[in-house]
Each structure stands twice: as structure tokens, then as C-alpha cells.
Amino acid sequence: MAAVSEHRVEISRVAELNGLRGIAILAVVWHHLSFVLVPAPPSLFGMPTEAILWNGWMGVNLFFILSGFVLYLPYAADKRRFTRREEIVHFYRHRFLRLMPLYFFVVVATFALSGQFANANEHAIHEIVRCLTFTFPFFPDTFSPFSNWALWSVGAEVMFSLIFPLLVAIAERVGLTRLLGLTIFLSLCVRLLRRIYYPVFFGPDWVIDALLIGRLDEFVIGMWLARSYVDGRWLSGCRILPLAATALLAVASWGFAGCFDKRIPAEWTALLNNVLDIALALFVVTALSHGSLFARLLRSRLLQVLGMGCYSVYLWHLPILRALQIDVGGAGAVRIACFIGATVFLSAMTYRFVEFRSVDSWRQLFLAEPPMDRTRSMVNGARG
């Protein structure tokens, strides 16, 4: 177990978190391509591979855990507090400027370039209005918008940001561990009751996912990990952690694949989500353990840049995929190459000129600075 002082010294070093986000965004993009590229997953040594090839959506769970971690980290380290109204206002302003400019830019660009403004039917008008007013998460027919169905998770992220000061206050009053237990129980009950009432496991669910209550535990898990990291309650260098994380991830993956194929009742997804979250939490612990091979992998420049620009990639990749009609079977090599090129280009442009327009040097944003200058850009990129 590392000493508390060691963690406090390195509280701003979040390169590994950017690397985890890089893995998460690769998983999500692959997930949206996988059903077209691998419509019938082959068997490997007699074992089905759906659990490996069709579960990239798990990257969203990792995003939520990391978001809770990064947002709570300065509060866990007593570098920020919500003791005055001005501090709460500052937090909301920062979150708005971090999330909403890019959101509105991509939403308007998607609607304009797709022709939905000019040729809108009644449903399209509802979707446009709700997306522009950010009320889309509160309606079952638009919580995952047809124009960009990945937006449901942005809605969940914004709702978490709105209640974050309240969660911090509750954690200070009752303790973060107790808050974690309460949210795990609440979210598990919501997921279980929803699956009993609506036993369908395919894509995001309005009640479980978009309304946050079924996913709140993931954000609070991230907060709890941040507190544990700052306090030094960390199993640094424990070799069994990555093995345990991999085993739990395998159990969750095979379980979700069974639910998707209807070999396992959909109600089991409620508990499998907890298994998955434990696995991802252990991967976060492994990533932040000093000297681990996994941590060194996460510090690679490719994963760093992907992680820092993951918000742009996340918002752009589905509109581009749909524009190229890849989602309806147009998955030729040329279209896939165009998809990758367009996603990288547009994401790089908005990452540089929308997300971090106030940063003077593009070299800093793309980690082309000398090593001593990289920490600050990593911190900025991880604020999510």
C-alpha cells in the first residue's frame, strides 16, 4: 500500500486515466462497427466469440466511472470545496463550458448536413427541438436520438454534473462509503425492476440509462476510487488485481452475451452490470498502481491523444457512420477508410478549435511538447 504523501504529490498526474479513456472510446467505436463487420461472430476453439466482439458498449461504463473519479478527485484532495455559492456556480459554469459547446456544435452540424432542418417530419421536429433545448433525455422516444443515438450518455453525464454538488454534500454528511452502498442498492433495484417489467436487453434503456438512476452507481464508484486513491487505501503493485479484473470482465461479457441471445433471462443483466463495474474499477486501480505494465501501456501517446479527444470522437463517430450508411450494411473497405479518416479529422478539428479553443498551442493538445510540458495538457484532457 502506497503512502498517502506519494498520492498527494501525484494527484495531478492523470496520464493513465487518459489512456483508459482511449481504450474506452476504441471499444465504443468498435461496438458500433462490430455488428456490421462481424454479423456472425465465428467460434474460436469451439467457443462462441460474441462476448468478445459484441460488447464494446462496456466502454461507456468505464467512461462513467472515470468521470466520477476525475470530477471528485480535487474535492477528495481538499483542493476544492462547495462551501460557498460562488464555488457551486463556478463548478456549473466549468461543466457547461466543457460539455455543451461541442454538444451544440455537433448537434446543429448533424441536423444541418443531414437535411433534417429542411425535410423534417413530426418526429424529427420533436427531436430537433428537444436536442437543442437539451430535454431529449426526458422523453422515451428521443432519449437516444435517431440522428445520433450515442447522445443518451451525454444526457446521463449532464444529469450527474447537475447533482454532483449534492452528492458531495451527502458524502460529507454520511460518508462516501455509505453513499456508495446506497447508490449501488438503488441502481441495482432500478435495473432489476425495469428488466422484470420490460425484459428486453438491446441497446440503452430509457429508465435505466438515460434517466441516470440505473447508472448512478458507476459515477459514485469513481468518486469512491478517487477518495481511496487520495487517502492511500490502494493495493499498489498487487499482481492478482489484473487477473481478478480480467476474470470478472470475462464473466460479465459471457453473461451479457447470453442475455442478448436470450439464453439467460434479461433480469440477470441487473446483477451482471455490478460484476462489470467491479471489473472496471479493478482495472482503474491497476492502471494507477505504480510500475504496472498496464500503466505503461496506457501512457502510450496514441492512447493518450485518443483519451484526451474522446469526447469529440464520441460525438462525431455515429453521425459519420450513418452518413456513410455503414449502419445499414455499407461496410466496404473504402467506406470504412472514409469513416476512420472523417472521424479522425473532424474530431481533431473540434478537439482543437471547440473543446480547447483557449489553448494557444496545438502541440500541447496533441502531446508534441517536451515531456515536462505534458502533465498540464493531460490534466486538461482528463477533465471530461
N, C-alpha and C positions, 0 to 999 in steps of 0.2 A: 504494500500500500504506500503510495507516494505521500510525502509530507505536504501539509497544507500550503506552506510557503512556496513550494515548487509550482503548485497550481496557480497561486495568485500571481506569480511572476509571469506566467504564460497565458494569462486569461484572455489576451487579445489575439493569441495565435490560433486561428481557426482554419488553417490550410486544409486539415483533414476533413472538416465539415464541408468545405467547398468540393473536395474530392468525392465525398459521399453524395453530394447533390449532383455531381457529374454522373455518377453511377445511376442515380435515381432518374435523371432525365433521359439517359440512354435506355433505361428499362421501359419508361413510359412511351417513348417514340417507337421502340421495337414492338411494344404491345399493340399499338395501333397499326403497325405494318404486318404483324405476325399472322393474323387471320387471313390475309391476302397472300402473303408469301408462303405460308405453310398451312394451307387449308385443311390438310390431312396429315397431322404430325406422324412421322414414322415411329416404329418400335426400335428400341435400342437394347440389344441382348434380350429380346423378348419382353421388354418393359415399355409401356407407353411413355411418350415424351411430352404430352400435353402440359404436365405440371411444370416443365422447364420452359417450353416455348410459348405458352399462352398466359403466363402470369406476370407479365411486365407491369401490370397495373399496381403491383405492390410498391413500386417506386413512389406512389402518392402517399402511402402510409409513412414511408421514410421522410418525405417532404414535410409532413405534418409534425412528426417527432422532432425533426431538425428545426422547424420553425419555432416550436415551443422552447427548445434548447437555446437558440440564438436570442430570442426576444427576452427570455428570463435571465440570461447569463449576467448582464450588468446589474440586475437587481439582486441576484444571488450573491454577487461580489460586493454589494453595497456601494456600487459606483453610481447608481441612480435609485431614486425613490419616488413614490407617489404621495408625498406628504403635503403638497400644495396643489391647488387647482391648476396653476400655470404648468406644472410638470405633467399633469394629465393632458392638458391641451397640447403641449409640446409633443407628447407621445403620439397623439392622434394626428397631428399635423405631419409628423415624420412618416407615419404609416401611410397616410393619404398620398403624400408625395412619392413614396416608394412604390406603392401598388397601382394607384389609379391613373396617372398619366399614360403609362404604357397600355393599361387595360383599355382606356377610351380610344387611344390611337389605333390599336389593333381592331377593336370592335367597329369603329367607324370605317376604317380601311376595308375590312372584310365585307361589311354591308355594301359599301360603295362599289367595290370591284366586282362583287358577285351580282350586281344589278338588282339587289333586293329593294333598294330605295325606289327604283323606277317601276319594278314589277312585283309589288308586294301584295300578297293576299291577306286575308284577315289574320291568319296565324302569324305570318311574317311581320305584320304591323305590331301585333302584340309583343312579339319577340324583340323587335327593334326598340319599341318604347321601354320595355322592361329592362333591356340591356343598357340602354342609355341612362335610365334612372336607377340602375342597379337594384331593381326589385325582382329580377328574374328568379332568384333562389326561392322566393316565397310562393311560387306557383308550380304545381306538378307538371304542367305542360311546357314550361320554359326553364326549369331549374338546370337542365342540361341542354343549352340552346342548340337548335338544329344547325346553325351556322358555325358553331364552334363548341362542341359538346364537352370539351375539357374545362369550360368556364365554371362548372359546378364547384370545382375545388377552389377556385379563386373566391367564390362566394363563401365557402367554409372558412377560408383564410381571413377574409374581411370580418366575418362574424366573430371569429376568435379574437382578432385585434380589438374589436369593439368591447368585448367583455374581459380583455386581458387585465386592465387595472382592477376590476372586481375580483378576478381570480387571485391576483397578487395580494389584495386586501384580505381575502378569505384565507389564503395560505399563511399570512402573518398572524391571523387570529387563531386558527385551528391547527396549523401545522401543514406543511406541504405533503407529508406522507399520508396524513388523514384525508386531505383533499384528493390525492391520487387514488386512494381506496374508494372514496365516494364516487369519483368520476368513472372509474373502471366499472363499478357496480351499476351506475346509471346507464352508461353507454352499452354495457352488456345486456341489460334489461330491455333497452330500446331496440337493439338489434334482434334479440330473441323474439320479442313480442311482434315486431314487424315481420319477421320471417314466418312466424306462426300464422299471422293474418294474411300475409302476401308471400307465399313460399316460392319466390322466383329469384334466382341468382343469375343475373345477366346485366352487367353494366352498373353504373351508380344508381342508388335508390334515393328518392326524394326525401323520405323521412330519415333514413339512416345517415346519408352522406351530405345532402345539400343543406339540411337544417342544423347541421353540426352536432346535434345531441348524441348521435350514434358514433361520432368520431372525436368527441371532445377528449376522451381518454388519451388519445395519441399526442395531442398538444401538451397535456399535463404530464405525460410520461417524459416528454422532452424537458419540461420545466424541472421535474424531479431529477433527471440526469444532470442538468446544469447545476442544481444545488449540490448534488453528490460530488460533482467534479470540483467545484469550488471548495467544498469542505474537506476534500481529500479522501472521501469514502469511496475509493476507486481501486479495483483489483488490477493494478498495473502489472503488466507482464505475465498475467495468468494464462498459461497455454491452453487451458481447457475451454476458455471463453469462445474462441472462434469455432472450435469443434461443436460446442453446445449450440451456438448460434446457427451453424450450418445444419445441424440435426433438426432443430426446431423449424428452420426455414423449409427443410425438405418435408417435414410432417405437414406444415401448413399448406405447402404447394400441392402435395398429393391430395390433401383433404379438399382444398378448393376445386381442384380438377375433378374430383369425384362428385362434388356438389354441382358443378357445371354440367357434368354428364348425367346427372340425376341418379347416380349410383349411391349417393349419400344424401339424406334429407337436407333440404336447404337450411333448416334450423341450425345445423351444425356450423354454418358459416359464422354465426354469432360468437361462438367459442373459438373457432379457428382464427378469427381476427385477433383475439388475445394472444394466441400462440405466435402468430406472425409478429405482433408488436413486441413481444418479449425477444424474439429472434433479432429484430431490427435494433432494439435497444442494446442488446449484447454486441452487435456489430459496431454501434456507436462507441461503446466502451472500449472495444478492441481498437478502433480507429484512433482513439485518444490516449491509448496506452503507449508509453514511451518505448521506442525501439522496435515496435512490432513491424513485421514485414508488410502487413496490411496498411499500416500508416504510411510506410514509404511508398507503396503503390499509389495511395491516394494523393500524395504530394506531386505526382507527375503533372507536367504542365498541361497536357491535354485534358485531364480530368479537372484540373483547377479552372481552366478557362471555361469548360463546359458548365461547371458548377456555378461559376460567377455569372454566366449568362443564361442560366437555366430558365429564368422567368420569361425571357424573350423567346427562347426555343419552345417553351411550353405553350405560349400563346399563339405562335405562328404555325407550328407544325401541322395542326389539323386543318386550318383553312387552306394551306398549300396542298395537303394531301387530298382534300376534297376538290380543289380547283383542278387538279390533275386527274381526277376521277380514279385515283388508286383505291379508294374505299369501296368501289363497285367492281373491282376486278382488273383495273388497268394497271397491272403491276409489271410491265415490261422493264427491261434493264434501262432503257432510255428515260422512262418516266421516273424510275427510282433515282437515277442520277440527277435528273432535274429537281426532284423533290429534295434531295440532300443539298444540292447546290443552292436552291432558292431559300431553303430553311436556314442554312448557314449564313447566307448573305443578308437576308432580312433581319435575322436575329442579331448579327454583328452590328448592323446599322442602328437598330433600335436600342441595343445594349449601350452603344457608344453615344448616340445623339438624343435618346429619350430617357432611358433609365439613369445614365450617369452623364448627362449633358453638362453638368457643372465641373466635371473633372477635366483639367486642361490637357493632359497628356493621354493619347490613345495607347501609348506604350505601357503606361501604368495599368490600364484596364486589361490589356492582353498579356500582362506579365512579361513584357520585354524590357523592364527596368532591371538594373543590377539587383542582386539578391537583397541588399539592405533595404531597398525601397518596396519590397513585395508585401511585407506584412500588412501595411495600411490598405493596399488595394484588396488584399484577401479579406480583411475585416469588412471593408465597404461592400464587397461582393457577397458576403455571407449574411448581410443584414436582412435579406429576404423580406 
